[in-house]
Amino acid sequence: MPIDLFMSQLSPTMTEGKIARWLKNEGDTLESGEVLAEVETDKATMEVEVVDEGILHKILAPAGSTVAVGVPIAVIAEEDEEVPADYMPANGDAPSAEQAAPVPEAVAAPVAAAAPVAPVTPAPVAPAPRTGRIKASPLARRLAKQKGINLAAIQGTGPKGRIVKADVENASRRGISLGGAMAGMTPPPVRPLPQGPLPYHEDEFERIENSMMRKAISRRLTESKQSVPHFYLSVDVAMDRLMDLRAQLNEAADGAFKLSVNDFIVKAVAKGLVDVPAANASWTDSHTLQHKHAHISIAVAIEGGLITPVIRFAEQKAITDISAEVKELAARARTGDLQPNEYSGGTFSISNLGMYGVKQFSAIVNPPEGAILAVGGTDERPVVENGTIVVKKMMTLTLSCDHRVVDGAVGAEFLAALKKHIECPAGVLI
């Protein structure tokens, strides 16, 4: 019996993937563990390995096509198996070669051309479940059915990619449903801007195709600003003690390590979340999730966008360990080598633009996290202290909060705790 190969969810926030290239051709023999294709997700380009051995009978989604999670992309047959010429996967959602092939974008007409025409945006169609064609344990199938979870949206962690009970439970916690959306978080539809003739001449700009990552950033941050009630709190902190302590520690390390200001911020945030656990929370329609540990997401700029590697259990780690882990994750983020579990599951985010000379900014909350801290640069400012004007090294921190889980008083309490840890930095070493 033919085996249908579906687009799997290769990252926790992935709803569709782009076939970057096929490494096997129709008619090739497939062996377990071989790389079958490369898929561009919203986070990185990832390899898809062969799970079901056989012959690659038919490729349904050619290279360059964008396919929703749960939609068939190929058909695998057993050796010497006769597959009907008109065979198609049961759900019938597979794109034909003509439909799946990328369509070149039309060149914009001059400004004086016809009046703009509003585009028609088709309603998204939820992919149908893959019953009977996925490697999953009976218990995992039964649990997925009870919870209404699409097995096609789960990457199995069992032998040869088999989906086990733990995979379904993890998917349930992340909110994967038949459509792969976050449970209890249905943001309003993002309305596209009216499209029409562009007010630019063709020789004055270069068209750069939006990557899957750039599209995901656009979609998620637009949804966040539309559906999350943001509010912002700012505080100025004195950095003199921290800068002095950092210099002393780096000098004493004699090259064994080199701590950055951001390393101190990460550790101070983790300790602040321990002091004010109500700020370490996420929202769902039925419950507020107050997290027991500080899993800190660090915004890292990479080519074509950004990604947020997670420092897990940051409240339990020494600052030198945090420093080493941040450097290692950031380096692998820039080479596209992070695994999904390394950039998902954060409970609080930090975005630091201080190294670019930015004094202050407000960041956008990254759902389902309840808050994000925007870190500005350190500069010398006149400060009134005991009635006297003195010059101090100061930094401005701005906390963006989801008002559904973090109230104003909670946000202010967290910033006060954070300010204490930064201005008395020896405490973060304990």
C-alpha positions as CSV (number, residue, x, y, z in Angstrom):
1,M,0.0,0.0,0.0
2,P,1.4,3.4,-0.9
3,I,2.7,5.6,2.0
4,D,1.9,9.3,1.9
5,L,4.6,11.6,3.0
6,F,3.3,14.8,4.6
7,M,4.8,18.2,5.5
8,S,5.7,17.8,9.2
9,Q,6.0,20.6,11.7
10,L,9.7,21.1,12.0
11,S,9.6,24.0,14.4
12,P,7.1,24.8,17.2
13,T,5.7,27.8,15.3
14,M,5.8,26.4,11.8
15,T,2.5,26.4,9.9
16,E,3.9,25.9,6.4
17,G,7.3,25.0,4.8
18,K,9.0,25.7,1.6
19,I,10.7,22.9,-0.3
20,A,14.2,24.2,-0.7
21,R,15.3,21.1,-2.7
22,W,14.8,17.4,-3.1
23,L,17.9,15.2,-2.6
24,K,16.1,12.2,-4.1
25,N,14.4,11.8,-7.4
26,E,11.3,9.9,-8.4
27,G,12.2,6.2,-8.7
28,D,15.1,6.4,-6.2
29,T,15.4,3.8,-3.4
30,L,14.9,5.3,0.1
31,E,16.7,4.0,3.1
32,S,16.0,5.0,6.7
33,G,18.1,7.8,7.9
34,E,18.9,9.2,4.5
35,V,18.2,12.9,3.8
36,L,15.2,13.1,1.5
37,A,14.7,16.9,1.2
38,E,15.6,20.3,2.7
39,V,12.7,22.4,3.9
40,E,12.8,26.1,4.7
41,T,10.8,26.8,7.8
42,D,10.1,30.0,9.7
43,K,13.3,29.5,11.6
44,A,15.9,27.8,9.5
45,T,16.4,25.4,6.6
46,M,16.1,21.8,8.0
47,E,16.8,18.4,6.6
48,V,13.9,15.9,6.3
49,E,15.1,12.3,6.8
50,V,13.6,9.1,5.4
51,V,11.5,7.2,7.9
52,D,9.5,4.8,5.7
53,E,11.8,2.9,3.4
54,G,10.8,2.1,-0.2
55,I,10.8,3.8,-3.6
56,L,10.1,7.5,-4.1
57,H,7.1,7.0,-6.3
58,K,5.9,10.6,-6.9
59,I,6.9,14.1,-5.8
60,L,3.7,16.1,-5.2
61,A,5.4,19.4,-4.1
62,P,8.4,20.3,-6.3
63,A,11.3,22.4,-5.2
64,G,10.3,26.0,-4.6
65,S,6.7,25.3,-3.5
66,T,5.2,26.3,-0.2
67,V,3.1,23.7,1.6
68,A,1.0,23.8,4.7
69,V,1.8,21.5,7.6
70,G,-0.2,18.2,7.2
71,V,-0.4,18.5,3.4
72,P,1.1,15.6,1.3
73,I,4.4,16.3,-0.5
74,A,5.3,12.9,-1.9
75,V,4.2,9.3,-2.2
76,I,6.4,6.3,-1.2
77,A,5.8,2.8,-2.6
78,E,7.2,-0.5,-1.6
79,E,9.6,-2.2,-4.0
80,D,7.8,-3.8,-7.0
81,E,4.5,-2.3,-5.8
82,E,2.1,-1.3,-8.5
83,V,0.7,2.1,-7.8
84,P,-2.3,3.3,-9.8
85,A,-1.4,6.1,-12.2
86,D,-4.2,8.3,-10.7
87,Y,-3.4,7.6,-7.1
88,M,-3.6,10.6,-4.9
89,P,-3.4,10.9,-1.1
90,A,-6.7,10.5,0.8
91,N,-7.2,14.1,1.9
92,G,-6.9,15.4,-1.7
93,D,-5.0,18.5,-0.6
94,A,-1.8,17.8,-2.4
95,P,-0.8,20.5,-4.9
96,S,-0.2,19.6,-8.5
97,A,3.1,20.5,-10.1
98,E,1.4,23.4,-11.8
99,Q,-0.2,24.7,-8.6
100,A,2.8,24.1,-6.4
101,A,5.4,25.7,-8.7
102,P,6.4,29.2,-7.6
103,V,4.7,31.9,-9.6
104,P,6.9,34.9,-10.5
105,E,5.7,38.1,-9.0
106,A,4.2,40.5,-11.5
107,V,6.2,43.6,-12.3
108,A,4.5,46.7,-10.9
109,A,3.1,49.1,-13.5
110,P,3.9,52.8,-13.6
111,V,2.1,55.1,-11.2
112,A,-0.2,56.4,-13.9
113,A,-1.5,52.9,-14.7
114,A,-4.9,51.4,-13.8
115,A,-6.5,52.0,-10.4
116,P,-5.4,49.6,-7.6
117,V,-7.3,46.4,-7.3
118,A,-7.7,44.9,-3.8
119,P,-6.4,41.3,-3.7
120,V,-8.6,38.4,-2.9
121,T,-7.1,36.4,0.0
122,P,-8.4,32.9,0.1
123,A,-9.4,31.5,3.5
124,P,-6.8,29.1,4.9
125,V,-7.8,25.4,4.8
126,A,-6.8,23.3,7.8
127,P,-4.9,20.2,6.7
128,A,-6.7,16.9,7.2
129,P,-5.3,14.3,9.7
130,R,-3.0,11.6,8.4
131,T,-4.8,8.5,9.8
132,G,-3.1,5.2,9.4
133,R,0.0,6.4,7.6
134,I,2.1,7.8,10.4
135,K,4.5,5.9,12.6
136,A,3.0,6.3,16.0
137,S,2.4,4.1,19.0
138,P,-1.2,3.0,19.7
139,L,-1.2,5.0,22.9
140,A,0.0,8.1,21.1
141,R,-2.7,7.7,18.5
142,R,-5.4,7.3,21.1
143,L,-4.2,10.3,23.1
144,A,-4.0,12.4,20.0
145,K,-7.5,11.5,19.1
146,Q,-8.8,12.4,22.5
147,K,-7.0,15.8,22.4
148,G,-7.9,16.5,18.8
149,I,-4.3,16.8,17.8
150,N,-3.0,16.4,14.2
151,L,-0.3,13.8,14.2
152,A,1.0,15.3,10.9
153,A,2.0,18.3,12.9
154,I,4.2,16.4,15.3
155,Q,7.9,15.4,14.9
156,G,8.3,12.0,16.5
157,T,11.2,11.4,18.9
158,G,10.9,7.6,19.1
159,P,12.9,5.1,17.1
160,K,13.0,6.1,13.4
161,G,10.9,9.1,14.0
162,R,8.0,7.2,15.7
163,I,5.6,9.4,17.6
164,V,5.3,8.4,21.2
165,K,3.1,9.5,24.1
166,A,5.5,12.2,25.2
167,D,5.4,13.8,21.8
168,V,1.6,14.1,21.9
169,E,1.7,15.5,25.4
170,N,4.4,18.1,24.4
171,A,2.2,19.0,21.4
172,S,-0.8,19.4,23.7
173,R,1.2,21.8,25.9
174,R,2.3,23.8,22.9
175,G,-1.3,24.0,21.7
176,I,-1.0,22.1,18.4
177,S,-4.5,21.3,17.0
178,L,-5.8,20.2,13.7
179,G,-4.6,23.4,12.2
180,G,-1.4,23.7,14.2
181,A,-2.6,26.9,15.9
182,M,-2.0,27.9,19.5
183,A,-4.9,26.6,21.7
184,G,-6.9,29.4,23.1
185,M,-5.0,32.1,21.1
186,T,-6.9,32.9,18.0
187,P,-5.6,36.3,16.8
188,P,-7.7,38.4,14.4
189,P,-6.9,37.9,10.7
190,V,-4.1,40.1,9.4
191,R,-5.5,42.3,6.7
192,P,-3.1,42.8,3.9
193,L,-2.3,46.4,2.8
194,P,-4.1,47.4,-0.5
195,Q,-1.9,46.4,-3.4
196,G,-1.6,48.3,-6.6
197,P,0.9,50.2,-8.7
198,L,3.9,51.1,-6.6
199,P,5.0,54.8,-6.5
200,Y,8.5,53.8,-7.5
201,H,10.3,53.3,-10.8
202,E,11.5,49.8,-11.5
203,D,15.1,50.9,-11.9
204,E,15.1,52.5,-8.5
205,F,14.7,49.4,-6.3
206,E,15.6,45.7,-6.1
207,R,13.1,43.0,-5.4
208,I,14.2,40.7,-2.6
209,E,11.9,37.7,-2.1
210,N,10.6,37.4,1.5
211,S,12.0,34.3,3.2
212,M,9.8,32.0,5.3
213,M,11.5,33.5,8.4
214,R,10.7,37.1,7.3
215,K,7.1,36.1,6.6
216,A,6.8,34.4,10.0
217,I,8.3,37.5,11.8
218,S,5.8,39.7,9.9
219,R,2.9,37.5,10.8
220,R,3.7,36.8,14.4
221,L,4.6,40.4,15.4
222,T,1.6,41.8,13.6
223,E,-0.6,39.3,15.4
224,S,1.1,40.2,18.7
225,K,0.5,44.0,18.3
226,Q,-3.1,43.4,17.2
227,S,-4.1,40.8,19.8
228,V,-1.8,41.4,22.8
229,P,-2.7,44.5,25.0
230,H,0.8,46.0,25.4
231,F,1.9,48.5,28.0
232,Y,5.4,49.8,28.6
233,L,7.5,50.6,31.7
234,S,11.0,52.2,31.7
235,V,13.6,52.6,34.4
236,D,17.1,54.1,34.5
237,V,19.8,52.0,36.2
238,A,23.3,53.0,37.4
239,M,25.9,50.8,35.7
240,D,29.1,52.0,37.4
241,R,29.4,49.1,39.9
242,L,28.5,46.5,37.3
243,M,31.0,47.9,34.8
244,D,33.7,47.9,37.4
245,L,32.9,44.3,38.6
246,R,32.9,43.1,35.0
247,A,36.3,44.6,34.3
248,Q,37.7,43.0,37.5
249,L,36.3,39.6,36.7
250,N,37.5,39.6,33.1
251,E,41.0,40.7,34.2
252,A,41.2,38.0,36.8
253,A,40.0,35.4,34.3
254,D,43.2,35.9,32.3
255,G,41.4,34.9,29.1
256,A,39.5,31.9,30.5
257,F,36.3,33.7,29.9
258,K,35.0,37.2,28.9
259,L,31.8,38.4,30.5
260,S,29.6,40.9,28.6
261,V,27.1,43.4,30.0
262,N,24.4,41.2,28.4
263,D,25.5,38.2,30.5
264,F,24.9,40.2,33.7
265,I,21.5,41.4,32.4
266,V,20.4,37.8,31.6
267,K,21.4,36.6,35.1
268,A,19.8,39.7,36.8
269,V,16.6,39.1,34.8
270,A,16.5,35.4,36.0
271,K,17.0,36.5,39.6
272,G,14.3,39.2,39.2
273,L,11.8,36.6,37.9
274,V,12.5,34.4,41.0
275,D,11.8,37.5,43.2
276,V,8.6,38.3,41.2
277,P,7.3,35.1,39.8
278,A,4.1,36.8,38.6
279,A,6.1,38.4,35.9
280,N,7.2,35.0,34.6
281,A,3.9,34.1,33.1
282,S,2.0,33.2,29.8
283,W,-1.6,33.7,28.8
284,T,-4.2,31.1,27.5
285,D,-7.9,31.6,27.4
286,S,-8.5,29.3,30.2
287,H,-5.4,29.6,32.4
288,T,-2.5,31.9,33.3
289,L,0.7,29.8,33.2
290,Q,3.0,30.9,36.0
291,H,6.4,29.4,35.2
292,K,8.6,27.7,37.8
293,H,11.9,28.4,36.0
294,A,13.4,31.3,34.1
295,H,13.9,30.2,30.5
296,I,15.3,33.3,29.0
297,S,15.0,33.9,25.2
298,I,17.8,36.1,23.8
299,A,17.0,37.9,20.5
300,V,19.9,37.3,18.0
301,A,20.1,39.0,14.7
302,I,20.8,36.7,11.8
303,E,20.8,37.0,8.0
304,G,17.2,37.6,6.9
305,G,15.7,38.1,10.4
306,L,16.2,37.1,14.0
307,I,15.9,34.1,16.2
308,T,15.6,33.6,20.0
309,P,17.9,30.9,21.5
310,V,16.8,30.0,25.0
311,I,18.9,29.9,28.1
312,R,17.1,27.3,30.2
313,F,17.0,27.3,34.0
314,A,19.0,30.6,33.9
315,E,18.2,31.2,37.6
316,Q,20.3,28.1,38.5
317,K,23.3,28.8,36.3
318,A,26.5,30.6,37.1
319,I,27.1,33.8,35.1
320,T,30.2,32.2,33.4
321,D,28.0,29.3,32.3
322,I,25.4,31.7,30.9
323,S,28.1,33.6,29.1
324,A,29.5,30.5,27.4
325,E,26.0,29.2,26.5
326,V,24.9,32.5,25.0
327,K,28.0,32.7,22.8
328,E,27.7,29.1,21.7
329,L,24.0,29.4,20.9
330,A,24.4,32.7,19.1
331,A,27.2,31.3,16.9
332,R,25.1,28.3,15.9
333,A,22.1,30.5,15.3
334,R,24.0,32.5,12.7
335,T,25.0,29.4,10.9
336,G,21.5,27.9,11.0
337,D,22.5,24.9,13.2
338,L,20.0,25.4,16.1
339,Q,17.6,22.6,16.9
340,P,13.9,23.5,17.5
341,N,14.2,22.8,21.2
342,E,17.0,25.3,21.5
343,Y,14.9,28.3,20.3
344,S,11.4,27.4,21.7
345,G,9.9,27.2,25.2
346,G,11.2,30.6,26.5
347,T,9.2,32.3,29.3
348,F,10.7,35.8,29.0
349,S,12.7,37.6,26.3
350,I,15.6,40.1,26.2
351,S,16.3,42.3,23.2
352,N,19.6,44.2,23.5
353,L,20.4,47.0,21.0
354,G,22.8,48.9,23.3
355,M,25.8,47.8,21.2
356,Y,24.4,49.7,18.3
357,G,24.3,53.0,20.2
358,V,20.5,52.8,20.8
359,K,19.6,54.6,24.0
360,Q,16.1,53.4,24.5
361,F,13.4,51.4,22.6
362,S,10.2,49.4,23.1
363,A,10.1,45.8,22.0
364,I,7.1,43.7,20.9
365,V,6.0,40.9,23.2
366,N,6.7,37.4,21.7
367,P,3.6,35.3,22.5
368,P,3.0,33.1,24.5
369,E,5.6,34.9,26.7
370,G,4.1,37.6,28.9
371,A,6.9,40.2,28.7
372,I,10.1,41.3,26.9
373,L,12.9,43.6,28.2
374,A,14.4,46.1,25.8
375,V,18.0,47.0,26.8
376,G,19.6,50.3,25.7
377,G,23.2,51.3,25.7
378,T,25.3,52.6,28.6
379,D,26.3,56.2,28.5
380,E,27.5,58.9,30.9
381,R,24.7,61.2,32.2
382,P,24.4,63.9,34.8
383,V,22.5,62.6,37.8
384,V,21.4,64.3,41.0
385,E,22.7,62.4,44.0
386,N,22.2,63.8,47.6
387,G,21.5,67.2,46.1
388,T,24.7,67.2,44.0
389,I,25.0,66.7,40.3
390,V,27.3,63.8,39.5
391,V,28.2,62.0,36.3
392,K,27.3,58.3,36.2
393,K,27.2,55.5,33.7
394,M,23.5,54.9,33.1
395,M,21.3,52.5,31.1
396,T,17.6,52.7,30.2
397,L,15.6,49.5,30.4
398,T,12.0,49.3,28.9
399,L,9.7,46.4,29.9
400,S,6.9,45.5,27.4
401,C,4.1,43.6,29.1
402,D,1.1,41.6,28.1
403,H,-1.5,43.2,30.3
404,R,-3.5,40.0,30.4
405,V,-0.9,38.4,32.6
406,V,1.4,41.1,33.9
407,D,-0.4,44.1,35.6
408,G,1.3,47.5,36.0
409,A,2.1,46.9,39.6
410,V,3.7,43.5,38.8
411,G,5.8,45.0,36.0
412,A,6.9,47.8,38.3
413,E,7.8,45.4,41.0
414,F,9.9,43.3,38.6
415,L,11.8,46.3,37.3
416,A,12.5,47.4,40.9
417,A,14.0,43.9,41.6
418,L,15.9,44.0,38.4
419,K,17.3,47.5,39.2
420,K,18.5,46.2,42.6
421,H,20.3,43.2,41.0
422,I,22.0,45.4,38.4
423,E,23.1,48.2,40.8
424,C,24.3,45.6,43.3
425,P,25.9,43.2,40.8
426,A,27.9,41.1,43.3
427,G,24.6,39.5,44.3
428,V,24.1,37.9,40.8
429,L,27.3,35.9,41.4
430,I,25.9,34.2,44.5
